[in-house]
Amino acid sequence: MATITKKIQPIFFEAILSGKKKYELRLNDFEIAEGDILVLEEWDGEPRKFTGRKIEKIVSYVGKFKVDELFWPESEVRDKGLQIISFT
């Protein structure tokens, strides 16, 4: 089990804190696995500093994909973007 720390913008931090947001979308530029602890530190882009608030979450699922492995054509992904849908 590893602990991974990442910055998060205030709007997304608040959504997680309230319990409304139960996922995180990140660039696949680090290793993370089920059971790891993800520490999200609130980062205020203006004035570019940490707020001092943080949330720790246990990772329950990690889904990874590359653009060329997607069901949709790359041009559509670039044009429309992607969305994550959570279920309760």
C-alpha angles and dihedrals in degrees: 000000000000134000115227122190123202138169119249131190118246095247092057093040090056092048091054092043091053091050094242096109114057102169140055126215113207140164109262093242098120138044119257131158142184109287095029120122116242113203113197115197116197110242121194109209089201112073086012100238143112115266094213094246121118139171127207119208131179110232111239100173138013120193117186129187141162125222093248090054095057124110091231127069113265090239091060092047090051092046100043104021125214134282133201118219119202124202128209 
